[in-house]
Amino acid sequence: MLREQQKVNLKVILAERLKISYSEIAEFCQRWNITELALFGSVLQEDFYPNSDVDILVVYEPYCQLTLSKLLHMQEELETKFGRAVDLVEKAMIKNPYRLSNILKTYQVIYAKQ
């Protein structure tokens, strides 16, 4: 039952807070070779305000070679879709184990490649 409630909450977050559909997220992830996209931080909490940014954790296909230019373009695309600032974090690039642990305690996957 908790799993179902989480899915419902994620749909509400996508629709009401981020003004985006799951299909738009899936299309974005497929186009950018993302195997997993998760939300973390204030977007999942009650203290998500109009000026809050959106924290996103991503995992890419192993063969994916992204340049800084492509990463910035991806971030700008998400900011346009959400209408707010985005903090795009690549899971493999987090070297601080405490930061990774804190993120993984609360993150919720909204897209996972099948």
KAPE-V910160 format. One record per backbone hydrogen bond with DSSP energy under -1.0 kcal/mol. CO is the residue of the C=O (numbers start at 0). NH is the residue of the N-H. E is the energy in kcal/mol with one decimal. If there is no record, write none. Layout:
CO;NH;E, CO;NH;E
This chain:
0;4;-2.2, 1;5;-2.4, 2;6;-2.2, 3;7;-2.3, 4;8;-2.6, 5;9;-2.5, 6;10;-2.1, 7;11;-2.2, 8;12;-2.7, 9;13;-2.7, 10;14;-2.6, 11;15;-3.2, 12;17;-2.0, 13;19;-2.6, 20;24;-1.8, 21;25;-3.0, 22;26;-2.3, 23;27;-2.2, 24;28;-2.6, 25;29;-2.5, 26;30;-2.2, 27;31;-1.9, 28;33;-3.0, 32;60;-2.6, 34;112;-3.1, 35;58;-2.2, 36;109;-2.7, 36;110;-1.8, 37;56;-2.7, 38;107;-2.5, 40;43;-1.8, 41;44;-1.9, 48;51;-2.1, 53;86;-2.8, 54;39;-1.8, 55;88;-3.2, 56;37;-2.8, 57;90;-2.6, 58;34;-2.6, 58;35;-1.6, 60;63;-1.5, 66;70;-2.4, 67;71;-2.5, 68;72;-2.1, 69;73;-2.6, 70;74;-2.4, 71;75;-2.6, 72;76;-2.3, 73;77;-2.1, 74;78;-2.4, 75;79;-2.2, 76;80;-2.3, 77;81;-2.8, 78;82;-1.9, 84;53;-2.2, 86;55;-2.8, 88;57;-2.7, 89;92;-1.6, 90;93;-1.4, 95;99;-2.3, 96;100;-2.3, 97;101;-2.3, 98;102;-2.4, 99;103;-2.8, 100;104;-1.2, 102;105;-1.1, 102;106;-2.0, 107;38;-2.5, 110;36;-2.4
